[in-house]
Amino acid sequence: MNSDNLIYLDNNSTTPTDPRVVEAMLPYFTQHYGNAASRNHPFGWAAESGVDKAREQIASLINVDPREVIFTSGATEGDNLAIKGVFEMYSRKGNHIITLKTEHKAVLDSCKKIEKQGGQVTYLDVNADGLVDLNKLEAAMTDKTILVSIMWANNETGVIQPMKAIGDLCAKKGILFMSDATQAVGKIPVDPKATGVHLMAFTGHKMYGPKGVGALFVNRKNPRVKVTSQMDGGGHERGMRSGTLNVPAIVGFGKAAELAEHEMEDEAKRLSGMRDRLEKALMSNMEECYINGNTDNRMPHVTNISFKHVEGEGLMMTFNQNIGVSSGSACTSASLEPSYVLIALGLGDDLAHSSIRFSLGRFNTEEEIDKTIKQVTEGVNHMRDLSPIWEMYKDGVDLDAVEWSEH
Amino acid sequence: MAYSEKLIEHFKKPKNVGTLDKDAQNVGTGLVGAPECGDVMRLQIEVDDDSKIIKDAKFKTFGCGSAIASSSLATEWLKGKTIDEALAIDNMAIVEELALPPVKIHCSVLAEDAIKSAISDYKSKNSIEETA
């Protein structure tokens, strides 16, 4: 897939579009190019048929009714639609939403927006493993709570929340449960109805589909859930999301879902084997390495590791001519803030600055893992040779006792 | 981040990495930054007592590519300068030389702080008055 020597280990950021998905999409650019909402001619019918099939493929993957799949431009839009849409639709019932500090910005920023509009939001802490405390969640619920929003799997650490337990709790209290499942759908079995999830946002480009298309699952029966549209004009998608459908992308999304349904189980086994091998090798090659996030409830293809006394951006520079990963370091973010997710785990800024996320994918090979182990090990050792705090640590200096001259 | 070639060169082959004896009379040590900030620079100078020329300079840095390159460059510039000449090194000169992007300018400021901190340490060890 990649040109010589390039290794892509940043699949949580986006995935390559599977060639089989591209192939499925192509006819919808120049052959079946009609508007799927044009009900009066064959051009529209062909496009509509492509969309219908995709809707079924996606519904099948997550075990819902096709009428419960609302197409969007991606998970960010899905998160916005779910949170703002529920807030507006159920305003007479209440105005309180509960979420976690470790959610994606699409959720957190949507919550900030509704706070400005008079909504109340509780941002719960997580424990050091990244998991929600169910007692704290229950304690936060009031008679004004209309929504709980908790992501299925975290994008930085891969940690999977106790979704069924949360679903049961929400059902008991009569509160809607929404989940940003972007990192989970297509990679592990995700069944919102069986879990008690009423709304679920996910996207094509995290599951080897194209960018620019996603879906929001909206439960139709028991309970019938509705969201106030955020995109108006034409009434598409049952009035929940107007706008001409991106037919080629939707068709691709559907194909990606179909492939995922059939290949997910074997793929997860293969990837977790490679991930475990990468993790074990790095942990044993070097001292002072720490895995971030609960390792029992974790996505099979992710490992987030802090290499103490080595800064993340610098470390990436030792191998980023050919290996693509992400870091929680402040130096890699436009805001110069370290990863808020890792901070919420109680990591401490220095370990957050030292973190690297490896997220494996369908097209990675064992050979790439071998090369990565070698290059990352060399990189860490090189950076430690340059690091004054590594030297101090080796000399037995208690770094917590040092008075640093911050600026 | 698309870094300049000079920056990448300093990062891949940093100059003067190492440690001088901080207890030596003619060595000044500057340690600036903090692990929580993601930047720690230790810059050391070895000064010739008679001529007050910096004979040797060494550094170690915990930080991103820009931080490492800035401190590597600083040690290069320090060697052969007098202490007063060294005090005149301005962070913007580092920014220009390495073509640091705006978001990384603070790394050059830290390098300048490290230089001043090392000189200040040398001066206080040798009872030289600080000039304003």
Interface residues (C-beta under 8 A of the other chain):
Chain A: H309 V310 E311 G312 E313 G314 M317 S329 A330 C331 A334 L336 P338 G348 D349 D350 H353 D385 L386 S387 P388 I389 W390 E391 L399 W404 S405 E406 H407
Chain B: M1 I8 F11 P14 V17 T19 L31 V32 G33 A34 P35 E36 C37 G38 D39 V40 M41 R42 K60 T61 F62 G63 C64 G65 S66 A67 I68 V103 V109 L110 D113 S117
